[in-house]
Amino acid sequence: MSDQTTNRFDRINPHVPHIARVWNYWLGGKDNYEADRQVGDRVMQVFPQITDIARTDRAFLGRAVRHLVEDAGIRQFLDIGTGLPTANNTHEVAQSLAPESRIVYVDNDTLVLTHARALLASSPEGATDYLEADARDPQKILAAAKRTLDFDRPVAIMLLGVLHYIPDYERTLEVVHELLEAVPSGSYLTITHATFDTTLGSQEGVEKNAEATEYWNKNAPMPIAHRSKGRIMAYFEGLDVVDPGVVSMPLWRPETTPFGEPPAVFGYGGVARKP
């Protein structure tokens, strides 16, 4: 094991819950510690829908990437806030459809990047790279991503479950603006974001969501900031939003099943094109 890899593991604190590992737990993964499971269990007890949110967010990613590759012709992805590798990661979906696709993953969690480098192998025709950086530093991300991505060609910017971990709303707008400024016409922005919007569930559900969020914010190092649909829509200002618009994640181009339309969850998703 290299000194660099050893240093990364030395920086992992198994006694402090981290969102990537808790999220992995909610998805049924094994890359988590007791501290992550304790917080994850408590949130699930208060707000059982959290596991549905985690799973529908992952499913949304797959449908969005398929649309971007098959319908929009995108071959480059900047996936910020990667999370721990699970099934149907961005490069797996994209390269299964277009092997020449190029993907850059970005995360600020040491464990995520260590696993990514070990597990997320690119197709021979394409490329996959991994950057350790914070979503609040888009200029650092863009400078490093240029090693792999051609910013003269369209890029899909993926911000799934990321912006709600930046408490300052004005800063999130700046981050999105800076990222979009760097990519050409024909590029895409894909976002999922947590919300308390009462149109997506019952008042009881909103209250349980709020209670679970309060617990999370007191016990985890990365507080979450739920935002209204109006504030989430503002990220797409000036872009051409793809049908069906910004909707609850499972309602964005759901796959046809015999069971009808899936139920909404407290999380919005949307995809939009830069004119």
KENUKOL-710226 format. One line per 4 residues: their letters; for each residue x, y, z of C-alpha. Coordinates in Angstrom, 3 decimals. Layout:
REM KENUKOL-710226
A) X/Y/Z  ...
END
This chain:
REM KENUKOL-710226
MSDQ) 0.000/0.000/0.000  1.382/3.402/-0.955  2.127/6.113/1.600  -0.523/8.273/-0.120
TTNR) -3.202/5.589/0.353  -2.104/5.001/3.948  -2.404/8.709/4.688  -5.927/8.727/3.256
FDRI) -7.010/5.909/5.572  -5.344/7.665/8.512  -7.649/10.640/7.866  -10.824/8.518/8.030
NPHV) -12.535/8.858/11.405  -14.818/5.862/11.988  -16.245/7.463/15.136  -17.805/10.442/13.333
PHIA) -20.736/9.775/10.971  -20.230/10.878/7.378  -23.037/11.398/4.892  -21.461/9.233/2.177
RVWN) -21.205/6.283/4.551  -24.664/6.831/6.066  -26.103/7.068/2.555  -24.299/3.830/1.701
YWLG) -25.967/2.230/4.732  -29.416/3.414/3.644  -28.752/1.883/0.217  -27.925/-1.451/1.837
GKDN) -24.161/-1.163/1.381  -21.405/-2.389/3.694  -18.952/0.525/3.494  -19.941/2.136/6.788
YEAD) -19.077/2.119/10.490  -21.035/1.786/13.715  -21.260/5.579/14.102  -22.823/5.813/10.636
RQVG) -25.295/3.024/11.362  -26.355/4.554/14.674  -27.241/7.859/13.063  -28.753/6.123/10.055
DRVM) -30.959/3.920/12.241  -32.173/6.856/14.295  -33.106/8.836/11.175  -34.914/5.798/9.742
QVFP) -36.870/5.315/12.975  -38.110/8.888/12.878  -38.467/9.215/9.105  -38.689/5.803/7.364
QITD) -39.014/7.431/3.924  -35.297/8.280/4.005  -34.437/4.877/2.516  -36.903/5.489/-0.320
IART) -35.287/8.874/-0.901  -31.828/7.283/-1.074  -32.972/4.623/-3.514  -35.014/6.918/-5.732
DRAF) -32.104/9.357/-5.910  -29.876/6.530/-7.177  -32.539/5.402/-9.648  -32.973/8.998/-10.855
LGRA) -29.241/9.108/-11.626  -29.547/6.087/-13.885  -32.528/7.454/-15.802  -30.964/10.899/-16.137
VRHL) -27.649/9.547/-17.433  -29.449/7.306/-19.925  -31.394/10.312/-21.208  -28.251/12.423/-21.451
VEDA) -26.386/9.759/-23.409  -29.152/8.371/-25.617  -31.302/11.436/-26.261  -28.922/14.364/-25.756
GIRQ) -25.733/12.801/-27.110  -23.651/13.710/-24.066  -20.305/11.931/-23.726  -18.745/13.887/-20.845
FLDI) -19.864/13.954/-17.205  -18.656/15.960/-14.205  -20.164/14.120/-11.224  -19.729/16.232/-8.076
GTGL) -20.501/14.601/-4.741  -20.002/11.094/-6.027  -20.708/9.172/-2.858  -19.473/5.647/-2.244
PTAN) -19.581/3.336/-5.275  -22.742/1.244/-5.521  -24.595/-0.221/-8.502  -25.250/1.795/-11.662
NTHE) -22.637/4.486/-11.109  -22.491/7.299/-13.650  -19.647/5.830/-15.708  -21.223/2.354/-15.722
VAQS) -24.503/3.657/-17.133  -22.865/6.071/-19.589  -20.182/3.700/-20.863  -22.623/0.802/-21.218
LAPE) -24.408/2.959/-23.797  -21.443/4.889/-25.212  -18.097/3.286/-24.262  -16.170/6.402/-25.268
SRIV) -17.804/8.458/-22.500  -15.486/10.354/-20.151  -16.390/10.842/-16.486  -14.774/12.841/-13.702
YVDN) -15.909/12.022/-10.169  -15.482/14.610/-7.400  -15.878/14.137/-3.663  -14.372/15.558/-0.475
DTLV) -14.510/12.299/1.509  -11.280/10.308/1.737  -13.043/6.944/1.893  -15.092/7.744/-1.222
LTHA) -12.025/8.597/-3.296  -10.074/5.582/-2.050  -12.911/3.246/-3.031  -13.463/5.055/-6.325
RALL) -9.883/4.595/-7.435  -10.023/0.923/-6.521  -13.433/0.040/-7.957  -14.540/2.434/-10.679
ASSP) -12.664/1.183/-13.730  -13.284/2.858/-17.068  -14.000/1.148/-20.355  -10.918/0.971/-22.622
EGAT) -12.507/3.438/-25.061  -13.419/6.038/-22.435  -11.845/7.589/-19.351  -12.620/7.953/-15.663
DYLE) -10.865/10.278/-13.227  -11.328/11.065/-9.518  -10.753/14.372/-7.771  -10.678/15.147/-4.069
ADAR) -12.300/18.568/-3.820  -15.160/20.399/-2.149  -18.267/21.371/-4.105  -17.842/24.896/-2.726
DPQK) -14.602/25.249/-4.717  -15.762/24.976/-8.335  -12.650/26.639/-9.752  -10.430/23.935/-8.266
ILAA) -12.770/21.282/-9.628  -12.845/22.777/-13.105  -9.069/23.236/-13.290  -8.434/19.591/-12.359
AKRT) -11.282/18.209/-14.506  -9.644/19.673/-17.612  -7.137/16.824/-17.443  -9.918/14.506/-18.578
LDFD) -12.766/16.585/-20.001  -12.768/18.854/-23.059  -14.611/22.015/-22.046  -15.017/23.032/-25.669
RPVA) -17.529/20.177/-25.959  -20.770/19.714/-23.977  -20.484/18.436/-20.416  -23.207/17.148/-18.094
IMLL) -22.748/18.621/-14.618  -24.187/16.235/-12.013  -25.046/17.667/-8.580  -27.106/14.918/-7.008
GVLH) -27.803/15.366/-3.315  -25.003/17.907/-2.987  -26.281/21.476/-2.851  -28.388/20.890/0.267
YIPD) -25.144/20.289/2.196  -24.059/23.865/1.504  -26.012/25.912/4.087  -25.510/29.277/2.358
YERT) -28.149/29.420/-0.386  -26.515/32.356/-2.164  -23.274/30.393/-2.314  -25.053/27.442/-3.931
LEVV) -26.331/29.762/-6.660  -22.785/31.040/-7.207  -21.411/27.492/-7.409  -23.955/26.497/-10.058
HELL) -23.292/29.714/-11.997  -19.513/29.194/-11.957  -19.844/25.612/-13.164  -22.238/26.543/-15.957
EAVP) -20.044/29.456/-17.064  -17.235/26.986/-17.751  -19.176/24.702/-20.106  -20.397/25.419/-23.654
SGSY) -23.863/25.565/-25.148  -25.427/22.131/-25.291  -24.171/21.198/-21.829  -26.566/19.987/-19.134
LTIT) -27.191/20.528/-15.425  -28.678/17.695/-13.352  -29.704/18.288/-9.728  -31.469/16.460/-6.927
HATF) -32.251/18.302/-3.706  -34.014/17.699/-0.384  -37.205/19.569/0.457  -39.973/19.893/3.034
DTTL) -42.497/20.752/0.302  -45.947/19.769/1.576  -47.168/19.032/-1.966  -44.976/15.910/-1.988
GSQE) -46.443/14.279/1.106  -48.573/14.604/4.190  -48.124/17.159/6.949  -47.135/14.276/9.217
GVEK) -44.454/13.319/6.710  -43.136/16.869/6.677  -42.997/16.904/10.483  -41.152/13.571/10.638
NAEA) -38.760/14.782/7.952  -38.090/17.947/9.956  -37.566/15.968/13.182  -35.107/13.619/11.491
TEYW) -33.303/16.573/9.926  -32.964/18.276/13.303  -31.424/15.106/14.722  -29.049/14.791/11.762
NKNA) -27.930/18.404/12.008  -27.102/17.966/15.703  -25.212/14.705/15.279  -23.411/14.852/11.939
PMPI) -20.679/17.237/10.764  -22.478/18.219/7.528  -25.884/19.813/8.240  -28.553/19.607/5.566
AHRS) -30.601/22.563/4.338  -33.963/21.669/2.794  -35.192/24.164/0.201  -38.457/25.016/-1.501
KGRI) -39.224/24.149/-5.104  -38.927/27.810/-6.005  -35.385/27.994/-4.663  -34.448/24.752/-6.394
MAYF) -35.935/26.007/-9.668  -33.649/29.036/-9.427  -30.630/26.799/-10.093  -32.039/26.212/-13.581
EGLD) -32.672/29.868/-14.394  -31.732/30.655/-17.988  -31.624/26.974/-18.958  -34.045/24.877/-20.988
VVDP) -35.559/22.481/-18.464  -36.192/18.999/-19.841  -39.711/17.554/-19.522  -41.344/16.795/-17.118
GVVS) -39.593/19.666/-15.327  -38.431/19.776/-11.725  -40.481/17.088/-9.982  -40.229/14.595/-7.148
MPLW) -37.355/12.277/-8.070  -39.318/9.071/-8.778  -41.712/11.040/-11.031  -38.949/12.156/-13.408
RPET) -39.445/9.941/-16.472  -40.356/6.850/-14.435  -39.998/3.456/-16.038  -43.274/1.826/-17.001
TPFG) -44.481/-0.811/-14.549  -47.795/-2.645/-13.981  -48.176/-0.762/-10.685  -48.826/2.724/-12.044
EPPA) -47.064/5.942/-11.128  -44.627/5.688/-8.204  -45.304/7.718/-5.045  -43.582/11.051/-4.534
VFGY) -40.806/11.516/-1.988  -39.432/14.622/-0.300  -36.777/15.288/-2.911  -36.811/17.134/-6.240
GGVA) -34.902/16.248/-9.383  -34.437/18.018/-12.673  -32.344/18.130/-15.841  -31.796/21.210/-17.996
RKP) -29.830/22.201/-21.118  -27.638/25.265/-21.474  -28.808/27.127/-24.611
END
